[in-house]
Every structure is written in structure tokens, then in C-alpha cells.
Amino acid sequence: MRKIRTLSCTSLSLILIYACTSGNNGADLQKKVTGLYASESENTFDYFKDTLEIKANQDGKLDVTIIANWSSAKEDDPQRPKNKVAGEWNSYGKGDTKVGELQTSDTTIRIAHPMYNTVDILKIDLNAGTLEYPKKDGAVVYQKVR
């Protein structure tokens, strides 16, 4: 009986220590992840420059917002409604704020879309300072702005 109590007390102590230390690691990780990220990319017709912001909210989750979304045509094309003049930059304004949860186990932010039964997984590489945001036609890689 004495061995069982000792084992139970030891197990409980280990669980409490883990809970206390893992909470701090999550808060530290959240601080490292929050901030501004910038991206430059292109496709066949356009150049793109985007800025994304990650902020902690009051619920312990993260708000993810594209705060700047710019594009410019590579060539003049009068048939296009936007980006018809090469070199002229067009702003598409701020995007919607999406709420995600930080997963400390694999350093990702998961944004759930319950209506569609899907989840966007934003991969973060702290060493490289990058965030990979999934899109329909691939992923956009953002660099952390220091």
C-alpha cells in the first residue's frame, strides 16, 4: 500500500511539474510567433506583395490577418479590370481576421472552418523565421519582419 501511495504522489508531482512548465513554453512560443510577416511572389501575369500580422487575443488564441495585399501586372492588358497597367500597384485592402490555435507540439497555427469541416494549418519555422500559409494553388511563404 505504501508503494502505491509513493508512486501516486510521484506521478502527481511529475504531472504538475509538466503542466506548469509546458504552459510557460506555450506562452514563450506564442510571443516568438506573434508579429509581422511579409511575402513577395508572382504568377504568370502578376507580382504580389502581402503583409500578414499575428496577434494574441484575450482568449489565448491567435488572430491572423492579412493587413496589406498588393499586386501589379507584369504586362499592360486593357481587357483586365484590375492590374491592367504594368508596374502600377493595386491595393486589395485588409483581409478578414481568422482565429487560430497555436499547436506547441509541431509549431503550427490551426484555423478551423467548422462550416466546411476543414482546417488550415499554418506551418511556422522559428529557426528560418518563416510562416507557410496554405492556398488553393499551393502555399505562400512569409518571412518574419524583425
C-alpha angles and dihedrals in degrees: 000000000000091000091053093052091048091049091048092049091048092048092048091049092051092049092050092048091049092048092051096046097041091054090056092048090053092051091047091048091049090054091051092049099047119089141066126322126189132201137190120190143145143206131195094291110021148038119225135203119183135174121202126193127203118196132173114242131206093264093062091254130110129255111216116196133168098222098180128030117177134170137177131192119245092212136020112266118169091190093069120089092215131021092028096140118063114239094015110122119219125199120218091188132226120335130223119286112245123196119224140173122235114233108206094190094068102010097245135135114225119204112192123210102192094179091061095031091235137122128208111216115205109197117213125198107193094186094054093034093232138135121199113209115193119231132178093260099039134300134305115222116214125196118218112248109227 
